[in-house]
Structure formats: structure tokens, C-alpha cells
Amino acid sequence: MRIQLLCIVAILSTNVLGQDVLLLDSLNVQLNYAKQDSNKVKTLWELSDYYWADDLRQAYRYSEEALALAKELKDDRLIAISYQKVGDALVFRGDKSNALKHYLAGLEIVEQLNDETLLFTLYHNMGVLFDRLTDYDQALSYYEKALYVYNNADEKTDAMQSVHTLYNSMANIYDEKNDTATAIKYYQKALKLATEKEDYQALGTIYNNLGKVSLEAREWEVAYGHLTNSLKCRQKINDLNGMAKSYNNLATYYLMLNQTDDAYAVARQALELAHRAGAMLTRLTALQNMSTIYESKGELDLALDKYKQYKALNDSLINESSIKKQTELQIKYEYEKEQKVKEAEQQKRNFRYILVISVLLLGLIISILLYRLTQNRAKRVRLENENLEKDLEMRNQDIVVKDKELASSVLYLLKKNELLNNVSERLLQLKKKMKADNHNAIQKIILDIQEGAKEDMWEEFEIRFQQVHDDYFKKLKGHAPDLTPGEIKICTFLKLNMTSKEISAITRQSVKSIEVARTRIRKKMRLTNKEVNLVNFLMEL
């Protein structure tokens, strides 16, 4: 009886198509007469949205055309929205790798624009994508970012009124995490808002998800009610892919009740609609259901045939290279995001003039400090040279004092490089928030600072080191005559019991490079297979 009711609803739903045909004709006329401008891009979006429910191939084609035109117009906002629409179509066609690529490209532009509406939409859609990739923690992270944008938005735009779809998405994650109580709470929140807005697209999805939760709980009557409500909502808007999903879930429902004939009827409709909509993931589920149904009916040849179709489609959607590409793109994006976190929050437009003045004053102060630092250094070197000449005969008595001065010199090198690098980094962060007219002035200050950081104090340090350890270099060459000048420097710093991190700060090499150099030094010292600490060895040399 239930399957007969579903068929009647399917027949009645065909009566709503007349108005859609008129809309399509109107959009095609607009497109034919449109100029190559933003209005044409928006018409292409509308055509993409029109085909969203029943032909994902067409939806993808129109969104791609919109993206190409937006790039020609060089309009960042149009480009960002077009990237999002292409990504949406790719997600539901099952091409997750390319969907992620388009979402990331769009998100990079939107975050620069700081458009709250677009941020809300893209964060939500990226959460959906990671949900489909079964990376639930990452998905929930993006959903929470979207909700944060919504809760803190100065104005709740029309696009943000779809917050009920966000609640539905968050409920999906909690369902996957087996937190059914929290999932149902979010589903009910979403259902209430979607009903108020008469959003049949969202209602179809929410009822469908509630139906699946009820199926898992084996609440048969409740599950059937939710699933049929989902189907009715999707039929109201002729959502082919959505209807196919509802029929798939009804097939599961009938299979769980061992009603194979009813399961077969709805599974066939799911397969046909998924094929028409170009929805590969939905078609995959339908093929799997058909194989199971044929097996239950004892028609093993047909069951095997459907399973082979399922396997071929599944293999075409999932491959190792696409997964690797998705991972690499996400790692790259997260790295870029980590760098951006260091930037201060973007100031309001009326504050930017104050920021410019502050940066210029900071630059002047830094220039004065650098000048004084250079003068003090020159004076200090001159005085130290004079003292070295006077105190040459008292070298043995002053060895402790000179050791302290040597440590102080090393500390000076560390502090100097830390100061200059820190100042340069802060200026770079401030530069990004300046008008383009001020970039050259700030860049010049940064270059001056970097020139100061490049001064090589090794010769001065080497002289002072030899005064304290006059035969160290000779002994060092005796043990390893093939040491390079760079390795000798590192040996000298190790003699002073300095860590790789401290040596890195002075030599401006990475810590990893220092560690590699230490390995080479051990080899040249013939300590590779000995339980001898390199630092202890050099300190005793």
C-alpha cells in the first residue's frame, strides 16, 4: 500500500514543471541578449541553480562559464562566488578533489575581501566537503567557523538566512560521531527554521536525515514518516538527485523489513533519477541496493551484474592520486592560514590613517635605534681593541674575564639577530595593512634592517676566541684537516656549549642544517661509531 501511495505522489509532482519551463525560457533569453558583464555572470549562476536539482552536468557547465567570464572581468567577488558554485556542483557529482581546489581558491579571495556572507557560505560548503571525505573533525571546524561568522555578523543577509542548513550539517557530524541526542537536537532546530522559511530543498534533506536516524533506531513508523516527507518536499521542487536519495533510503527501509518487491520498485526509481541527474554518488548507492535486492530475490546473475556496475563506478570515483592531491592542497592551505594567523585583525577603514602614521613613526624610531646600535658597536670594538693591546701580557690572569666577555659577545649576536628579525617581521605584518602608496617607504626600512642583520661579526668573534683558546684551531685541524670554514665555525660555537638553536640564530642557518653539519663533523672527527659526545669532545680539545 505504501509503495502505491509513493507512486501516486510521483505522478502528481509532474504538474509543477510548467512554471519551471517558463523560467528556463526566460533565463535563456536573458543569456542570449546579455553583454559580457556582471549581469551575464549572474544569469549563468541562475541557470546553474536552475539545473542543480535535475542535471548536475548542466549546473557544472554554466558555473564554469560564469567563472571564466568573471576572470575576464577581473572582479574578485564574482570570481569567488563562481569558484564556490563550481565547487558545489563538483561535490555533488562526486569529484571531491577538484571541488576542494575550487573552494580553496574561492576562500583565499573571500578572506581578503572579508565578506561575511561569502565567508559564511564557503566555510559551510567546505565543511560539507570534508564531511563527505569522512574528515569529521575538519568538517565540524569549518561548520563552527560558519556559525561564528553568522553569530557575529553586523547584518544577517539573505544568504545567511539559510543557517538552518548549517544546523543540519552540524547534526550530521554528531550523528557520525554516534552522539545521537545532540544530532537530533540540531536536526529539530534546522527543521523548525526550514519550515518557517518554506525551504523545501532543506526540508527534503532534514527529513531524510531524521529518517536515517530513525532507521538506525529501528523506529519503523517514524522513519517511514520522515522519509516520505522528504520525498514530497523534493518532488515539490523537482529535485532529481534528492528524490533519488529518498528512494535509496526507502529501499533500505523496505529491505530491513524484508519487503523486497517494494524495495525493488523504489530502488529502480532511485537508479533512473540518479542517472538523469548525473549524481554519481547517489547512483553508486542505488546500484548497491539493486545488487542486494536481486541477491535477496535469488536472481544471482542480475545481482552480480549490478555489483560489477557498482564496483566499476566506485573505482572511477576513488583513486590514490586524487586523495593525495586533496591532502597536499589542504596542507598547503593550512600552512598559509597559519602564517595569516600572525597578522593582526584587520582594522576599520577610519582607523587606517592612524595606522599609517604609527608605522612611519615606528620606522623612524627603529632607524634611530639602528644608528645608535651601530655607533655603540663601533665604539665598543675600538675600546676592546685598545684594551687587548694593553692587556696582552696579563692574558693568563684575565682568562675568566675574557670567557665572560666571549659569552657576552655570543649573547649579543643572538639578541641582535633576534631584535632585527623581530622588527622586520612586525614591519612586514604592518605593511600588508598599508595603502600601496606607503609600501615603498616601509620596504626601504625593512631592507635597511636586513642589511644590518647581514653584518658578519665572525672575524671579531674569532679574534676574541683565539685570545682565550689560542691553540684550539690548531688542534681542531690536527684531528680533522678537511673541515670547511663553516664547519670550523660550528665547532667553535659547540666548544662554548651552545645548542643547535643558538647556533642557528647566529649563523642564520636552519636548525636542521646545523644538525646535518654536526653529523658531518662527527664523521670527519671519526666519532661516528663511538659513544662519544661531540660537544664534550670539543670542549676537552
TISEGU-580371 format. One line per 4 residues: for each residue x, y, z of C-alpha. Coordinates in steps of 0.001 Angstrom, whole numbers, padded with zeros to 6 digits. Example, Ala and Ser with C-alpha at 12.3 -4.5 7.8 and 13.67 -1.06 7.14 Angstrom:
BEGIN
012300:-004500:007800; 013670:-001060:007140
***
This chain:
BEGIN
000000:000000:000000; 002779:002393:000902; 004596:001919:-002414; 001317:002696:-004255
000999:005981:-002371; 004557:006891:-003322; 003817:006258:-006996; 000729:008495:-006836
002793:011314:-005297; 005405:010869:-008053; 002726:011237:-010763; 001196:014342:-009179
004613:016009:-008885; 004906:016279:-012681; 002259:019005:-012677; 004672:021575:-011183
007032:021588:-014162; 005205:024116:-016351; 006379:027112:-014367; 009980:025805:-014408
009900:025643:-018224; 008842:029298:-018389; 011667:030244:-016031; 014195:028344:-018138
012995:030048:-021331; 013274:033442:-019651; 016822:032751:-018456; 017924:031536:-021907
016555:034737:-023481; 018460:036818:-020924; 021636:034885:-021664; 021326:035289:-025443
020980:039073:-025206; 023341:039669:-022283; 026542:041689:-022661; 029888:040424:-021395
029383:041966:-017967; 028438:041134:-014391; 024759:040675:-015337; 025687:037831:-017666
027690:036175:-014875; 024637:036373:-012602; 022396:034916:-015334; 024822:031994:-015687
024582:031495:-011915; 020791:031385:-012127; 020960:028801:-014904; 023382:026749:-012830
020989:026949:-009855; 018058:026000:-012121; 019733:022774:-013237; 021008:021985:-009747
018110:019706:-008896; 017842:017631:-012075; 021026:017909:-014161; 024307:018389:-012313
026252:018240:-015590; 024452:021346:-016848; 024795:023045:-013458; 028550:022469:-013610
028801:023724:-017223; 027030:027025:-016502; 029024:027644:-013313; 032258:027031:-015281
031170:029571:-017903; 030406:032062:-015119; 033881:031546:-013622; 035616:032079:-016984
033693:035319:-017611; 034284:036573:-014044; 038041:036096:-014563; 037856:038080:-017810
036102:040898:-015925; 038721:040678:-013142; 036023:041080:-010484; 037215:039355:-007296
033744:038992:-005790; 032284:037444:-008944; 035311:035138:-009230; 034979:033982:-005604
031249:033202:-005914; 031838:031384:-009225; 034576:029256:-007624; 032081:028336:-004901
029345:027391:-007380; 031720:025237:-009447; 032888:023571:-006218; 029284:022890:-005159
028496:021164:-008459; 031714:019115:-008278; 030950:017967:-004722; 027574:016540:-005672
028988:014999:-008854; 031498:013142:-006666; 034660:014960:-007854; 035877:015935:-004371
039487:016651:-005370; 038581:019368:-007876; 035837:020646:-005569; 038420:021234:-002828
040694:023011:-005296; 037911:025435:-006289; 036777:026031:-002711; 040322:026875:-001588
040773:029290:-004491; 037494:030995:-003637; 038229:031104:000094; 041582:032794:-000455
039837:035647:-002286; 036885:035885:000134; 039113:036162:003213; 040908:039099:001578
037554:040730:000803; 036356:039979:004369; 032850:039455:003004; 030823:037947:005873
028137:036484:003606; 030602:034713:001325; 032689:033555:004297; 029588:032009:005870
028702:030176:002640; 032199:028927:001824; 033001:027787:005377; 029713:025852:005384
030319:024277:001968; 033893:023303:002838; 032520:021624:005944; 030172:019645:003693
033107:018608:001520; 035200:017383:004467; 032101:015631:005789; 031975:013690:002515
035704:012978:002840; 034896:011491:006303; 037226:014008:007958; 034603:014845:010576
036802:016912:012885; 037849:019167:009998; 034238:019378:008811; 032979:020401:012262
035762:023003:012463; 034532:024697:009272; 030898:024478:010408; 031799:026208:013672
033639:028930:011730; 030499:029494:009658; 028335:029667:012783; 030788:032127:014365
030555:034381:011294; 026747:034202:011456; 026539:034993:015172; 028941:037943:014879
027738:039406:011577; 026763:043078:011646; 023841:042259:009377; 022119:038927:008706
021958:038921:004893; 019541:036851:002808; 022238:034264:002127; 022785:033864:005869
019109:033080:006369; 019997:029530:005315; 021518:028956:008760; 019094:026028:009163
021153:024121:006578; 024216:024721:008762; 022416:023251:011782; 021543:020227:009627
025187:019815:008615; 026379:020002:012216; 023761:017430:013178; 025200:015105:010506
028623:015273:012159; 027261:014477:015617; 025338:011585:014068; 028576:010247:012553
030223:010590:015963; 027364:008485:017434; 026136:011405:019541; 022514:010809:018537
020962:013051:021180; 022951:016118:020046; 022316:015246:016394; 018538:015136:016879
018645:018457:018781; 020340:020156:015808; 018040:018422:013284; 014977:019721:015145
016469:023246:015201; 017055:023050:011469; 013576:021611:010813; 011848:024443:012699
013705:027204:010776; 013344:025472:007386; 009591:025024:007924; 009211:028722:008781
011026:029690:005581; 009288:027022:003457; 012686:025920:002176; 011713:022627:000511
015283:021900:-000605; 016452:021985:003015; 013329:020281:004345; 013898:017369:001988
017412:016941:003344; 016489:017354:007020; 013557:014914:006871; 015814:012480:005003
018450:012664:007765; 015876:012250:010528; 014576:009227:008637; 018021:007653:008595
018441:008246:012340; 015067:006594:012970; 016024:003659:010733; 019157:003098:012814
016973:003145:015935; 014531:000731:014191; 011631:003117:014768; 009876:001977:011598
006768:004163:011591; 008716:007317:012486; 011341:006523:009877; 008749:005968:007142
007026:009246:008004; 010278:011230:007778; 011386:009556:004535; 008067:010126:002755
008004:013749:003942; 011490:014121:002486; 010359:012695:-000849; 007315:015006:-001011
009442:018101:-000359; 011912:017121:-003057; 009151:016382:-005542; 007724:019877:-004960
010906:021375:-006436; 011661:018524:-008876; 014971:017763:-007160; 016005:014648:-009111
019122:013926:-007076; 017244:014491:-003811; 014378:012225:-004907; 016897:009550:-005844
018410:009786:-002344; 014961:009489:-000742; 014144:006432:-002868; 017508:004915:-001880
016660:005324:001802; 013183:003904:001266; 014810:000918:-000443; 016912:000440:002693
013763:000732:004807; 011940:-001971:002816; 014999:-004243:002826; 015218:-004006:006609
011563:-005141:006723; 012238:-007904:004127; 009738:-006317:001692; 011897:-006965:-001379
009260:-006171:-004023; 008656:-002702:-002587; 012425:-002232:-002191; 012938:-003184:-005849
010339:-000660:-007061; 011853:002324:-005249; 015463:001279:-005950; 014738:001265:-009710
013367:004796:-009475; 016446:005872:-007473; 018781:004452:-010140; 016916:006138:-013001
016727:009550:-011293; 020375:009470:-010192; 021416:008707:-013769; 019310:011590:-015133
020698:013992:-012534; 024312:012940:-013196; 024729:012266:-009459; 027397:009574:-009360
027461:009044:-005584; 023671:008611:-005418; 023819:006241:-008394; 026509:004260:-006574
024158:003691:-003606; 021310:002749:-005942; 023456:000130:-007704; 024469:-001337:-004358
020816:-001536:-003272; 019804:-003185:-006552; 022534:-005800:-006181; 021373:-006592:-002641
017718:-006798:-003720; 018457:-009171:-006623; 020502:-011344:-004290; 017593:-011442:-001787
015243:-012491:-004616; 017631:-015240:-005680; 018393:-013627:-009053; 022139:-014032:-008690
023143:-013176:-012274; 021384:-009815:-012067; 022833:-009261:-008588; 026353:-009882:-009948
025763:-007566:-012897; 024665:-004680:-010639; 027585:-005338:-008319; 030034:-005122:-011248
028483:-001785:-012271; 028777:-000607:-008668; 032424:-001703:-008459; 033381:-000016:-011746
031755:003283:-010738; 033262:003127:-007253; 036764:002524:-008666; 036374:005502:-011003
035462:007827:-008095; 038139:006781:-005633; 041841:006528:-006502; 045023:007061:-004623
046284:010020:-006649; 043164:012137:-006093; 043291:011530:-002327; 046962:012528:-002284
046177:015691:-004241; 043435:016647:-001770; 045829:016154:001145; 048573:018250:-000468
046156:021091:-001226; 044847:021101:002330; 048371:021038:003850; 049360:023977:001647
046264:025909:002613; 046662:025239:006349; 050290:026412:006142; 049187:029650:004505
046466:030031:007111; 048994:029593:009924; 051054:032467:008541; 047959:034642:008259
047020:033987:011895; 050075:036012:012902; 048632:039108:011275; 046633:041486:013448
042877:041718:012928; 042010:043986:010074; 041209:047467:011312; 038190:049554:010405
038573:051919:007461; 038539:055041:009653; 041465:053638:011680; 043791:053062:008727
045072:056653:008613; 046183:056365:012250; 047866:053070:011421; 049884:054697:008595
051152:057423:010932; 052014:054835:013592; 054049:052761:011156; 056000:055783:009903
056805:056806:013481; 057847:053249:014269; 060132:053247:011242; 061774:056477:012395
062325:055096:015896; 063829:051886:014501; 066192:053861:012236; 067415:055887:015225
067894:052734:017285; 069846:051080:014478; 072064:054136:014119; 072821:054199:017835
073393:050443:017843; 075942:050802:015042; 077685:053690:016787; 077856:051802:020076
079196:048740:018328; 081950:050719:016609; 082871:052401:019876; 082847:049085:021726
085077:047392:019139; 087545:050298:019238; 087767:050208:023033; 088121:046444:023098
090999:046565:020595; 092778:049139:022752; 092254:047012:025836; 093525:043917:024053
096826:045673:023259; 097230:046849:026852; 096213:043589:028474; 098151:041182:026238
100743:040494:028973; 098032:039803:031556; 096223:037203:029430; 096554:034321:031923
095240:036408:034824; 092263:037660:032781; 091155:034329:031271; 087991:034164:033392
087022:037722:032480; 087607:037076:028786; 085488:033924:028917; 082648:036028:030287
083174:038636:027585; 083135:035886:024960; 079826:034586:026276; 078525:038150:026297
079545:038555:022663; 077644:035422:021707; 074611:036665:023615; 074913:039987:021804
074891:038226:018435; 071802:036280:019445; 069944:039289:020804; 070919:041461:017857
069647:038978:015281; 066507:038308:017322; 065802:042043:017550; 066366:042724:013847
064360:039685:012712; 061513:040535:015084; 061383:044139:013903; 061443:043046:010244
058603:040572:010811; 056461:043188:012569; 057041:045662:009748; 056059:043044:007172
052810:042405:009050; 052065:046126:009222; 052972:046634:005553; 050143:044344:004423
047618:046657:006022; 049011:049824:004455; 047929:051566:001332; 050075:050747:-001699
051477:054318:-001629; 053244:053574:001662; 054707:050185:000697; 057964:051554:-000754
058780:053564:002380; 058181:050580:004647; 060083:048238:002303; 063126:050542:002411
063117:050425:006199; 062900:046632:006095; 065818:046428:003635; 067925:048696:005888
067180:046429:008833; 068035:043320:006825; 071329:044889:005732; 072126:045401:009398
071285:041769:010067; 073698:040633:007348; 076806:042111:009041; 079237:039346:009692
080816:039554:013142; 082701:036294:012780; 086121:037939:012401; 085696:039930:015604
084418:036849:017434; 087283:034676:016082; 089906:037113:017349; 088435:037145:020839
088040:033366:020835; 091701:032817:019905; 092781:035109:022713; 091108:032740:025156
091775:029437:023361; 094862:030211:021328; 095698:026659:020148; 092113:025412:019626
092048:025844:015843; 095415:024142:015502; 094229:021105:017483; 090969:021110:015521
092827:020960:012197; 095052:018222:013602; 092011:015982:014262; 090133:016840:011057
092202:018697:008421; 089338:018597:005869; 086901:020702:007931; 085311:023536:005929
085306:027132:007248; 081599:026793:008015; 082180:023574:009976; 085029:025231:011904
082615:027984:012937; 080133:025422:014199; 082887:023585:016096; 083824:026886:017721
080281:027519:018903; 079997:023917:020127; 083206:024469:022123; 081234:027113:024009
078494:024501:024721; 075950:026294:022527; 072811:024496:021316; 071895:023997:017654
069104:026545:018083; 071521:029186:019392; 073989:028480:016576; 071125:028753:014094
070212:032202:015407; 073802:033477:014931; 074631:031866:011575; 071088:032352:010119
071006:028699:009066; 068115:026406:009891; 068343:024111:012914; 068082:021154:010534
071139:022415:008593; 073099:022717:011850; 072168:019135:012809; 073295:017857:009389
076578:019760:009758; 077144:018210:013207; 076744:014761:011669; 079387:015588:009019
081741:016894:011699; 081389:013672:013731; 082246:011719:010591; 085319:013837:009863
086381:013534:013534; 085996:009754:013201; 083458:009662:016056; 080606:008114:014057
080607:004659:015663; 081819:005771:019086; 079742:006619:022123; 081439:009985:022455
079509:013235:022810; 080698:015727:020174; 080309:018762:022457; 082267:017109:025295
084955:016071:022832; 085385:019622:021509; 085279:021197:024985; 088142:018953:026076
090179:019638:022914
***
